[in-house]
Amino acid sequence: MIDDLDEVRALLPGVTVTPVDALGGSNRSAVRRARITRPGETPTTVIVKTFDQPGSWARESAALAVLPPHAPAPRLLAAGASPPVVVMSDLGTGTNVADALLGEDPAAAEAAVYGWTDAIAAVHRATSGLREAFRVELDARAQPGSAPLTSVAASLDQNVADLREACGPLGVAVPDTLADTFRAEAARLDDDAASALSPSDACPDNNVFTENGLALIDFEHAEWRHIAWDVAYLRVPWPSCWCSWRLPDDVADRAVARYRAAMAADLPYVATPEFDRDLAAATDLWAVLYSSWFLPQTLTGDPVVTTRLDSPRRRALLLHRLDLARRTSMAPEIAAFSGELRDALVGRWGEVPLALARAFRG
C-alpha cells in the first residue's frame, strides 16, 4: 500500500502513522483510513481526508472545529492548509442510509430515514447560535470574508439565468416576475434565528451507522443556512444526491413530523404554520430552480445521475420534481411554471416515472 501520510505525521509529531486502506472520496477529495500510535497508548484508527480545493478544506475543517463533541459527526483531530488535509476521528465501518434504501427490507429503510432525520435535527440543535463561531473559523482558513456563510444568495441570479437559458429551446419563458418569485422564496429563508450549520450535501451515503446511532460525515460543503433547506431533502427527495429515488409519501411525512418533534423544545417555530411555508419555499427551490443544474443534459440524452451506483435517470428526476412543485407549491407563479415546463418536456419524452427506492418497491 502506498504510504503518502507525511502531511499527517507533520501534524501529529511523535505519533506513529501507518496506512490502513483507501476509502474513496470524490473528484474533489480523497479519503483514507490510517492507524496512529501515541507512545504508551493503544493504537487507534483515524480518517484522513485530503482536498484538491482549498475552499472545500476550509469549510470541512471549520465545520468540524465548531461542532460540539455531542454532535453526531466526526471529531476534528488536526488540520493543515498546505497541503489541505483534515484528520478526524474514525466512526467505524457501519452501513449508511443509502445501503438501506437500496436493500430489500422496507422497515430497515424506513428506520434509516428516521435515523437521518434524527442526525440532522441533532446537528441543527447542537449548532444553533454558532453563526459567528463558524464565521471566525472560516475566516481563519480563507481570506476574511471571502467564503460566504451560504451560497444561496450568491448564486441565485446565476441559477435563474441558467434556467432561462435551458428553457429557451423549449419555448418556455422564465419571466422577470418568476425570477422575482424565486428571490422572494429565497428571502424567506434568510433568517438567522431559524438557521444552523448544515453539511449542505447530506446525501444518503454521507453518513454511517455507529453504536450510538447515525452520524453525518462529509462537511466539505458546510454552510450556515436555514434549517428548511435540509428538511426539504425529505420532500424532493435528496436533491443534490445520486441516490435520489422516491420516498413513500407517508415515510417522508413521518420523518418531517419526527424532525419537528425533535426540534420543538429548542425552536418552537418548527411547530408553526410559518415553518410549513418556509419548508415549501425550500422544496420549490430545490425542485424547480435547481433543475437548471441538469436540464440541459436531459435535452440531449437521458443520463443516470452516476454510472457507478444505482441511480435514477435525470429525466425521471426532473419530471418528478416539476410535478411535485406543480401540485404542492404555495407560490402560484412557480406552480404554473412547473406545469408548463413539465408539459413541454412530456411532449418530447412522454411520461418517465421516478421509481421508489428499491427497498420500498415490494
ZIGIFEN-V313571 format. One record per run of one state. SS is the DSSP state (~ for helix, > for strand, _ for the rest). FROM is the first residue (numbers start at 1). TO is the last residue. If there is no record, write none. Layout:
ss->(SS SS)
from->(FROM FROM)
to->(TO TO)
This chain:
ss->(_ ~ _ > _ > _ > _ ~ _ > _ > _ > _ ~ _ ~ _ ~ _ ~ _ ~ _ ~ > _ > _ > _ > _ ~ _ ~ _ > _ ~ _ ~ _ ~ _ ~ _ ~ _ > _ > ~ _ ~ _ > _ ~ _)
from->(1 6 12 16 26 29 38 44 52 54 67 73 74 76 82 84 90 97 102 106 128 131 142 152 169 176 189 192 195 199 207 211 213 217 223 227 228 232 233 237 246 247 249 264 268 272 273 288 289 294 295 301 304 305 313 314 329 332 350 356 357 358 361)
to->(5 11 15 25 28 37 43 51 53 66 72 73 75 81 83 89 96 101 105 127 130 141 151 168 175 188 191 194 198 206 210 212 216 222 226 227 231 232 236 245 246 248 263 267 271 272 287 288 293 294 300 303 304 312 313 328 331 349 355 356 357 360 362)
